[in-house]
Amino acid sequence: MTTATRAPALRFSGVTKKFSGGTTALADADLAVAPGEFVSVVGPSGCGKSTLLRIASGLDDITGGSVEVGTKRLGYVFQDATLLPWRSVQQNVGLFAELEKMGKAERNRRIAEAIELVGLAGFEQHLPHQLSGGMRMRASLARSLVLDPEVFLFDEPFGALDEITRERLNDELLRTHRLRSFAALFVTHSVAEAVFLSTRVVVMSARPGRVIADIPVPFEYPRAPQLRYTPEYAALCGEVSSHLRSV
Amino acid sequence: MSAADTGTDVAATSALDEERVVATAAGPTLPSRPGGAGRTAARLGTRIGLPVAVAGVIIGLWYLISEVVLNQYQRFMLPPPHRVLEVGFLTWSNFSPLMSALGTTAEVTFSGLAISIVLGVGTALLMSQAKWVENALYPWAVVLQTVPILALTPFLSFFFGFSLTSRIIVAVIIAFFPIVSNTLFGLQSADSGMHDLFTLHKVGRWTRLWKLQLPAALPAMFAGFRVSAGLAVIGAIVGEFFFKQGQPGLGTNMSVYTSLTEGEQLWASVLTASGLGIAVFVFFGWLSRRVVGRWYQPERR
């Protein structure tokens, strides 16, 4: 999927981030994501993985290096679903489009489409507290899909879910990725999840975070759930884990 | 959607249906549990039976003090309940002025509360927009709450006279602070993750205020209104104690009955005043459930 000739959708060049408290979260981090590519980032806790996403989205500034984002259409899914509790699923899914001042007819069409895509059809009028954790994450995903993002940032979105729900949402995310073909930067603690989803898995060092390994994942898309039980998959997970242990 | 996904959707639907049942069931009790009717009755019993039992204890104590502890010369301080009922409420020549006093006090209470809400919410909104405003004003909101009304009476009467206006100002002074502190707390209560959603899309402060901070603040604001509703009644009565010109309110009458040692009418006024306090408290509880109860259910957290 990588097309070296095209400009990357997202590129970090020598990015450094020092917090005012004196902690250095990132030191000279280099990473590029091509259009349509799915890149996962794994690394020890506190290595600046999430900071990478906050920087890409403009929520945090950098203290050195440079960041290029090739689009204004940016999706972002956080660790928590961060749905507004007083808004229905439909209103929550429409939030980003509303804040971007998208026209009402266009917005409603896209909301319906995104809700359908994440499998929440029929629950438009439900409030977040009436949903399970997995369904809240689907709504959170749909909220970004409404913007039809070219670059999609994921900050451990499925970390709080049980294994079965997580695997199901992984399968669905891959299907959505094939339909919408955004460039994804996916932060996770789970090596298995990273390998299953990605075209490349990037391993970061302990703080201050740097990229220490960049491992291509050769499996063809679409990936069947059964991929998880093949020896090739296990071997690749093992390789990523060995890099993680070395940091 | 392909056929392979249908299984997923069915599973998700049934999981949600389960949660929906819990969400619509009354309170935290589980639905369709054997003996559900008995449990509902038991719950009603504790919700209504216990306060009634406490009322019984209070009336018992009241009789004990009135009939046993106090002798006939001291009894004016606390006449027995049936005498309060007879003289205070069931004698028309006493009941009619009691009701007109209630009307006056209610007017002062509602005016004071309305002004407190407008001023209090406005002040909190200003404070939420700039830290320096909060730093500048918050200590003075605290000071205002601690100023003894007694010390303000000469000042208030000089500018606003001895009538309704001064009484309302006293009610405002007493009811103001909980509204400011609760509204400010509420406006600052949205967590940073939710703020990030708005920062991500570079919205202006008004959009952030209107679509995030204000809705998030509503439960705390209503909690403040409820506290202030009770305080506004107290403020109105204290105001009537000091500013006696014009229509007499419950506070005006209490002070008169105290000097005339009219215990029955004094206590009838006290009960009426607390009835007013309970009424506004219950009203704001109801309003709060109407406005935010759909999504804010602290007992389920």
Contacts between the chains, C-beta under 8 A, distances in Angstrom:
chain1	res1	chain2	res2	distance
A	57	B	200	5.9
A	58	B	200	7.4
A	59	B	196	5.8
A	59	B	199	6.0
A	59	B	200	6.5
A	74	B	200	7.6
A	76	B	200	6.0
A	78	B	193	5.7
A	78	B	196	7.1
A	80	B	193	5.5
A	82	B	191	7.9
A	82	B	193	4.3
A	82	B	194	5.6
A	82	B	196	7.4
A	82	B	197	6.1
A	84	B	194	6.6
A	84	B	212	7.2
A	84	B	215	7.1
A	84	B	216	8.0
A	85	B	295	4.8
A	85	B	296	7.1
A	86	B	215	4.9
A	86	B	216	7.9
A	86	B	218	7.8
A	86	B	292	7.3
A	86	B	294	7.8
A	86	B	295	4.6
A	86	B	296	7.7
A	95	B	197	6.7
A	96	B	197	7.5
A	96	B	200	7.9
A	96	B	201	6.3
A	98	B	211	7.9
A	99	B	197	7.9
A	99	B	198	6.7
A	99	B	201	3.9
A	99	B	203	5.4
A	99	B	207	6.9
A	99	B	211	7.9
A	100	B	201	5.9
A	116	B	1	7.5
A	119	B	1	7.5
A	119	B	5	6.9
A	119	B	8	6.4
A	119	B	9	5.1
A	119	B	12	6.1
A	122	B	13	7.2
A	123	B	16	6.5
A	126	B	16	7.5
A	126	B	20	7.6
A	127	B	294	6.9
A	127	B	295	5.2
A	128	B	295	7.8
A	129	B	23	7.1
A	129	B	295	6.6
A	129	B	297	7.2
A	129	B	300	7.3
A	130	B	16	7.5
A	130	B	19	5.9
A	130	B	20	5.9
A	130	B	23	4.8
A	131	B	16	6.6
A	131	B	19	7.0
A	132	B	12	7.9
A	132	B	15	5.3
A	132	B	16	6.5
A	132	B	19	6.2
A	134	B	12	7.3
A	134	B	15	7.9
A	135	B	12	6.4
A	135	B	15	7.8
A	135	B	16	6.3
A	168	B	8	5.9
A	172	B	5	7.5
A	172	B	8	7.3
A	175	B	5	7.8
